[in-house]
Amino acid sequence: DSDADSRNNETLTLAVNDQNVVAGQEFKVAVTSEEFNEVFGFQFTMNLDGLSFTGFDSGALDMTDNNIAVFDNHLNMSWNNIDGVSTDETLFTLNFKADKNTQLSNAISLSSLATTAEAYLGQGLEIASVELRTGDAGAFKLYQNVPNPFSEFTSIAFELPEAGDATVTIYNVTGKV
């Protein structure tokens, strides 16, 4: 019996547009992914801070009430498709009511609290991590390097609001460049 996590370098990134929400406001959050290729399934816990889940709408993924369970301020989601799905359309839309004034990026996050955050990719059903990006078109974005930690090589993704030069500086654990 091993306590080691099953990990590889793959990550399924789900994305939502960040927004300000006002207490009492009902709103929809479209969930997309630029890299939704041969996905056979995924699962995760979405932590909600200051939001109440009110429902969902299917998009490119056929979803039912059986795919979602809500406990306290945690939304647990599990989805699968025996044929695998590749799409660049909206995957699904989550409906919320704001319980307080907040920023969406401060109110939702993914974790493995109740359901291990993982996806199953390709014919070999490779296990990948699942992450959530909350962003805004036209904003600078720096993403987590993969793998992390690393010794010799890592990939660092970033986005710029328009084409241009960028400088990435990497420091070691002692603070040296």
C-alpha positions in Angstrom: 0.0 0.0 0.0 1.5 3.3 -1.1 0.5 6.9 -0.1 2.2 8.3 -3.3 0.0 10.4 -5.5 -0.4 9.3 -9.1 0.8 12.3 -11.1 2.1 13.2 -14.5 2.9 16.5 -16.3 -0.6 16.8 -17.8 -3.1 19.3 -16.5 -6.7 19.9 -17.6 -7.2 23.7 -17.2 -10.8 24.9 -16.8 -11.3 28.6 -17.2 -13.8 31.2 -16.2 -13.9 35.0 -16.7 -13.4 36.9 -13.4 -16.0 39.4 -12.4 -17.2 41.5 -9.5 -20.4 40.2 -7.9 -22.8 42.0 -5.6 -24.7 40.5 -2.6 -28.0 39.2 -3.8 -27.0 39.1 -7.5 -27.8 36.0 -9.5 -25.3 35.3 -12.2 -23.9 32.6 -14.6 -20.3 31.5 -15.0 -19.4 29.8 -18.3 -16.7 27.2 -17.9 -14.4 26.6 -20.9 -11.1 25.0 -21.7 -8.6 25.7 -24.5 -7.2 22.2 -24.2 -10.2 20.0 -23.9 -8.9 17.2 -26.1 -9.8 13.5 -25.7 -11.2 14.0 -22.2 -12.9 10.9 -21.0 -13.8 12.3 -17.5 -12.9 14.6 -14.7 -13.8 15.2 -11.1 -13.1 17.9 -8.5 -14.4 19.8 -5.5 -15.1 23.5 -6.0 -14.9 25.5 -2.9 -17.4 28.4 -2.7 -16.8 31.4 -0.5 -19.7 33.9 -0.4 -21.6 32.1 -3.2 -24.7 29.8 -3.2 -24.9 27.3 -6.1 -28.4 27.6 -7.8 -28.0 25.3 -10.8 -26.2 24.6 -14.0 -26.7 24.5 -17.7 -25.2 21.8 -20.0 -23.0 23.1 -22.8 -20.7 20.9 -24.9 -20.8 18.3 -22.1 -24.0 16.5 -21.5 -24.6 16.9 -17.8 -27.4 16.0 -15.4 -28.1 16.4 -11.7 -26.1 13.2 -11.2 -22.9 15.0 -12.1 -23.1 17.5 -9.2 -23.5 17.3 -5.5 -23.4 20.3 -3.1 -22.4 20.0 0.6 -22.1 23.1 2.7 -20.0 25.5 0.6 -18.5 22.8 -1.6 -19.7 21.8 -5.1 -18.5 18.3 -6.1 -18.5 17.5 -9.7 -17.9 14.2 -11.6 -18.4 13.8 -15.3 -17.4 11.1 -17.8 -18.0 10.0 -21.4 -17.0 6.6 -22.7 -16.2 8.0 -26.2 -14.1 10.9 -25.0 -14.8 14.5 -25.9 -12.8 17.2 -27.7 -14.3 20.7 -27.9 -13.5 24.4 -27.7 -17.0 25.4 -26.8 -18.4 26.3 -23.4 -18.3 23.0 -21.4 -21.1 23.9 -18.9 -22.4 27.0 -17.1 -22.7 27.2 -13.3 -25.4 29.4 -11.8 -24.8 31.2 -8.5 -26.3 33.8 -6.1 -23.8 36.1 -4.4 -24.1 36.0 -0.6 -21.7 39.0 -0.3 -19.9 41.5 -2.4 -16.8 39.8 -3.8 -14.6 39.0 -6.7 -15.3 35.7 -8.4 -11.6 34.8 -8.3 -11.8 35.1 -4.5 -15.0 33.1 -4.2 -14.2 29.9 -6.1 -11.3 27.5 -6.2 -10.7 23.9 -7.0 -9.4 21.3 -4.6 -9.5 17.6 -3.7 -11.3 18.2 -0.4 -14.1 15.7 -1.0 -13.4 14.5 -4.5 -9.9 14.1 -5.9 -9.2 16.8 -8.6 -8.2 14.7 -11.6 -9.0 14.2 -15.2 -8.7 11.1 -17.5 -7.1 11.9 -20.9 -6.6 10.0 -24.1 -7.1 6.4 -25.0 -4.7 5.4 -22.2 -6.8 7.3 -19.6 -3.8 9.1 -18.3 -4.5 10.8 -15.0 -4.0 14.5 -15.1 -4.5 17.2 -12.5 -7.3 19.7 -12.9 -6.9 23.4 -12.2 -9.2 26.5 -12.5 -8.0 29.7 -14.0 -10.0 32.8 -13.3 -9.0 35.6 -15.6 -9.9 38.4 -17.8 -9.1 38.9 -21.4 -6.6 41.7 -21.7 -4.8 40.9 -18.4 -1.3 39.7 -17.7 -1.4 36.0 -16.5 1.4 33.9 -15.0 0.5 30.2 -14.4 2.0 27.6 -12.2 5.1 25.9 -13.6 4.8 22.1 -14.4 6.3 20.0 -13.0 6.7 21.6 -9.6 9.0 21.0 -7.9 11.6 20.5 -10.7 15.3 20.0 -10.9 16.4 20.5 -14.5 13.4 21.4 -16.7 10.0 23.0 -16.2 7.4 24.7 -18.3 6.1 28.2 -17.3 3.0 29.4 -19.1 2.1 33.1 -19.3 -0.2 35.3 -21.3 0.2 38.9 -22.4 -2.7 41.2 -23.3 -0.9 41.8 -26.7 2.1 40.5 -28.5 5.4 41.7 -27.1 8.7 40.8 -25.4 8.6 39.3 -21.9 11.3 38.5 -19.3 11.0 35.6 -16.9 13.4 35.5 -14.0 13.7 32.3 -11.9 15.0 32.3 -8.4 16.3 29.2 -6.4 15.2 28.5 -2.9 17.9 30.7 -1.5 16.7 33.7 -3.6 19.5 33.6 -6.2 18.7 34.2 -9.9 
